[in-house]
């Protein structure tokens, strides 16, 4: 489980990203597509087309973190952007729900979720 503090800023890339990208590739996506500074201390979240993997990029002040979560079954319910926006700001609590298998639109657990 990843601890997410209430002061953490979280940005989701609404469009799928090639998750073969690592530090430098995701850094470029944050700069070019999301128009954000990757070293600002925010957490950037990406998914693949099948929505069964999530990759995050985070600068902790001393170095860059890349974390990935792969689902063994099912897929994440991914929020859509508003208008032309490439990114969506989320509260850390909403990201925790998304990572835990909660459908954010309906507020229910996905069928594959188990405790």
ZADO-1210 file (C-alpha; in nm, 4 decimals, padded with zeros to 6 digits):
<atoms>
<atom x="00.0000" y="00.0000" z="00.0000" code="UNK" pos="1"/>
<atom x="00.1247" y="00.3414" z="-00.0957" code="UNK" pos="2"/>
<atom x="00.0759" y="00.6156" z="00.1630" code="UNK" pos="3"/>
<atom x="-00.0683" y="00.9317" z="00.0077" code="UNK" pos="4"/>
<atom x="-00.0729" y="01.2478" z="00.2188" code="UNK" pos="5"/>
<atom x="-00.3546" y="01.4981" z="00.1831" code="UNK" pos="6"/>
<atom x="-00.1166" y="01.7706" z="00.0639" code="UNK" pos="7"/>
<atom x="00.0151" y="01.5664" z="-00.2307" code="UNK" pos="8"/>
<atom x="-00.0871" y="01.6973" z="-00.5728" code="UNK" pos="9"/>
<atom x="-00.1877" y="01.4196" z="-00.8138" code="UNK" pos="10"/>
<atom x="-00.2260" y="01.4513" z="-01.1907" code="UNK" pos="11"/>
<atom x="-00.3596" y="01.1748" z="-01.4177" code="UNK" pos="12"/>
<atom x="-00.2738" y="01.1610" z="-01.7855" code="UNK" pos="13"/>
<atom x="-00.6186" y="01.1053" z="-01.9397" code="UNK" pos="14"/>
<atom x="-00.4898" y="00.9438" z="-02.2583" code="UNK" pos="15"/>
<atom x="-00.3054" y="00.6103" z="-02.2496" code="UNK" pos="16"/>
<atom x="00.0751" y="00.6178" z="-02.2533" code="UNK" pos="17"/>
<atom x="00.3245" y="00.3612" z="-02.3794" code="UNK" pos="18"/>
<atom x="00.4320" y="00.2145" z="-02.0451" code="UNK" pos="19"/>
<atom x="00.7603" y="00.0884" z="-02.1885" code="UNK" pos="20"/>
<atom x="00.8736" y="00.4428" z="-02.1089" code="UNK" pos="21"/>
<atom x="01.0709" y="00.4841" z="-01.7897" code="UNK" pos="22"/>
<atom x="01.2218" y="00.7861" z="-01.6135" code="UNK" pos="23"/>
<atom x="01.3215" y="00.9964" z="-01.9146" code="UNK" pos="24"/>
<atom x="01.0238" y="00.9006" z="-02.1319" code="UNK" pos="25"/>
<atom x="00.7654" y="00.9759" z="-01.8632" code="UNK" pos="26"/>
<atom x="00.9541" y="01.2952" z="-01.7737" code="UNK" pos="27"/>
<atom x="00.9073" y="01.4018" z="-02.1366" code="UNK" pos="28"/>
<atom x="00.5355" y="01.3171" z="-02.1312" code="UNK" pos="29"/>
<atom x="00.4883" y="01.5338" z="-01.8207" code="UNK" pos="30"/>
<atom x="00.6705" y="01.8249" z="-01.9849" code="UNK" pos="31"/>
<atom x="00.5250" y="01.7987" z="-02.3379" code="UNK" pos="32"/>
<atom x="00.1700" y="01.6651" z="-02.2950" code="UNK" pos="33"/>
<atom x="00.0754" y="01.7586" z="-01.9404" code="UNK" pos="34"/>
<atom x="00.2608" y="02.0928" z="-01.9421" code="UNK" pos="35"/>
<atom x="00.3821" y="02.0430" z="-01.5852" code="UNK" pos="36"/>
<atom x="00.7201" y="02.0448" z="-01.4134" code="UNK" pos="37"/>
<atom x="00.8109" y="01.6827" z="-01.3260" code="UNK" pos="38"/>
<atom x="01.0307" y="01.8054" z="-01.0396" code="UNK" pos="39"/>
<atom x="00.7516" y="02.0010" z="-00.8675" code="UNK" pos="40"/>
<atom x="00.6798" y="01.7284" z="-00.6117" code="UNK" pos="41"/>
<atom x="00.3487" y="01.6207" z="-00.7674" code="UNK" pos="42"/>
<atom x="00.2641" y="01.2573" z="-00.8450" code="UNK" pos="43"/>
<atom x="00.1945" y="01.1870" z="-01.2143" code="UNK" pos="44"/>
<atom x="-00.0138" y="00.8809" z="-01.2990" code="UNK" pos="45"/>
<atom x="-00.0297" y="00.7034" z="-01.6365" code="UNK" pos="46"/>
<atom x="-00.2118" y="00.3989" z="-01.7730" code="UNK" pos="47"/>
<atom x="-00.1825" y="00.1782" z="-02.0802" code="UNK" pos="48"/>
<atom x="-00.4508" y="00.1209" z="-02.3465" code="UNK" pos="49"/>
<atom x="-00.5831" y="-00.1953" z="-02.1794" code="UNK" pos="50"/>
<atom x="-00.6067" y="-00.0103" z="-01.8457" code="UNK" pos="51"/>
<atom x="-00.4596" y="-00.3049" z="-01.6580" code="UNK" pos="52"/>
<atom x="-00.1396" y="-00.1220" z="-01.5577" code="UNK" pos="53"/>
<atom x="-00.0653" y="00.2047" z="-01.3861" code="UNK" pos="54"/>
<atom x="00.2729" y="00.3737" z="-01.3754" code="UNK" pos="55"/>
<atom x="00.3558" y="00.6740" z="-01.1595" code="UNK" pos="56"/>
<atom x="00.6351" y="00.9304" z="-01.1698" code="UNK" pos="57"/>
<atom x="00.7326" y="01.1231" z="-00.8567" code="UNK" pos="58"/>
<atom x="01.0197" y="01.3547" z="-00.7611" code="UNK" pos="59"/>
<atom x="01.0953" y="01.3369" z="-00.3876" code="UNK" pos="60"/>
<atom x="01.3539" y="01.6163" z="-00.3828" code="UNK" pos="61"/>
<atom x="01.6560" y="01.3877" z="-00.4186" code="UNK" pos="62"/>
<atom x="01.5604" y="01.1666" z="-00.7102" code="UNK" pos="63"/>
<atom x="01.2895" y="01.0424" z="-00.9420" code="UNK" pos="64"/>
<atom x="01.0640" y="00.7471" z="-00.8487" code="UNK" pos="65"/>
<atom x="00.8866" y="00.5265" z="-01.1012" code="UNK" pos="66"/>
<atom x="00.6291" y="00.2842" z="-00.9605" code="UNK" pos="67"/>
<atom x="00.4060" y="00.0400" z="-01.1478" code="UNK" pos="68"/>
<atom x="00.1017" y="-00.1664" z="-01.0592" code="UNK" pos="69"/>
<atom x="-00.0177" y="-00.4513" z="-01.2818" code="UNK" pos="70"/>
<atom x="-00.3581" y="-00.6083" z="-01.2286" code="UNK" pos="71"/>
<atom x="-00.3751" y="-00.9853" z="-01.2592" code="UNK" pos="72"/>
<atom x="-00.7370" y="-00.9626" z="-01.3751" code="UNK" pos="73"/>
<atom x="-00.9791" y="-00.6851" z="-01.4662" code="UNK" pos="74"/>
<atom x="-00.8954" y="-00.3255" z="-01.5474" code="UNK" pos="75"/>
<atom x="-00.8962" y="00.0152" z="-01.3841" code="UNK" pos="76"/>
<atom x="-01.1865" y="00.2536" z="-01.4392" code="UNK" pos="77"/>
<atom x="-01.0027" y="00.5537" z="-01.5789" code="UNK" pos="78"/>
<atom x="-01.1513" y="00.9026" z="-01.5475" code="UNK" pos="79"/>
<atom x="-01.1904" y="01.1148" z="-01.8595" code="UNK" pos="80"/>
<atom x="-01.0671" y="01.4692" z="-01.8972" code="UNK" pos="81"/>
<atom x="-01.2777" y="01.7794" z="-01.9253" code="UNK" pos="82"/>
<atom x="-01.2673" y="01.9430" z="-02.2686" code="UNK" pos="83"/>
<atom x="-00.9256" y="01.9549" z="-02.4332" code="UNK" pos="84"/>
<atom x="-00.7319" y="01.8861" z="-02.1137" code="UNK" pos="85"/>
<atom x="-00.4602" y="01.6183" z="-02.1276" code="UNK" pos="86"/>
<atom x="-00.4568" y="01.5849" z="-01.7492" code="UNK" pos="87"/>
<atom x="-00.6950" y="01.5565" z="-01.4591" code="UNK" pos="88"/>
<atom x="-00.6155" y="01.6704" z="-01.1060" code="UNK" pos="89"/>
<atom x="-00.7216" y="01.4192" z="-00.8407" code="UNK" pos="90"/>
<atom x="-00.7318" y="01.4284" z="-00.4638" code="UNK" pos="91"/>
<atom x="-00.4935" y="01.1745" z="-00.3079" code="UNK" pos="92"/>
<atom x="-00.7957" y="00.9981" z="-00.1566" code="UNK" pos="93"/>
<atom x="-00.9490" y="00.9524" z="-00.5029" code="UNK" pos="94"/>
<atom x="-00.6241" y="00.8030" z="-00.6317" code="UNK" pos="95"/>
<atom x="-00.6184" y="00.5617" z="-00.3375" code="UNK" pos="96"/>
<atom x="-00.9729" y="00.4509" z="-00.4250" code="UNK" pos="97"/>
<atom x="-00.8791" y="00.4098" z="-00.7923" code="UNK" pos="98"/>
<atom x="-00.5743" y="00.1980" z="-00.7018" code="UNK" pos="99"/>
<atom x="-00.7828" y="-00.0112" z="-00.4615" code="UNK" pos="100"/>
<atom x="-01.0340" y="-00.1106" z="-00.7297" code="UNK" pos="101"/>
<atom x="-01.3185" y="00.1318" z="-00.6692" code="UNK" pos="102"/>
<atom x="-01.5134" y="00.2541" z="-00.9721" code="UNK" pos="103"/>
<atom x="-01.5007" y="00.6305" z="-00.9139" code="UNK" pos="104"/>
<atom x="-01.8096" y="00.6963" z="-01.1269" code="UNK" pos="105"/>
<atom x="-02.0394" y="00.4582" z="-00.9411" code="UNK" pos="106"/>
<atom x="-01.8618" y="00.4311" z="-00.6057" code="UNK" pos="107"/>
<atom x="-01.8625" y="00.0518" z="-00.6125" code="UNK" pos="108"/>
<atom x="-01.5945" y="-00.2142" z="-00.6023" code="UNK" pos="109"/>
<atom x="-01.4930" y="-00.3744" z="-00.9295" code="UNK" pos="110"/>
<atom x="-01.5962" y="-00.7435" z="-00.9575" code="UNK" pos="111"/>
<atom x="-01.2325" y="-00.8593" z="-00.9448" code="UNK" pos="112"/>
<atom x="-01.1519" y="-00.6796" z="-00.6174" code="UNK" pos="113"/>
<atom x="-01.0787" y="-00.8958" z="-00.3145" code="UNK" pos="114"/>
<atom x="-00.9620" y="-00.8032" z="00.0355" code="UNK" pos="115"/>
</atoms>
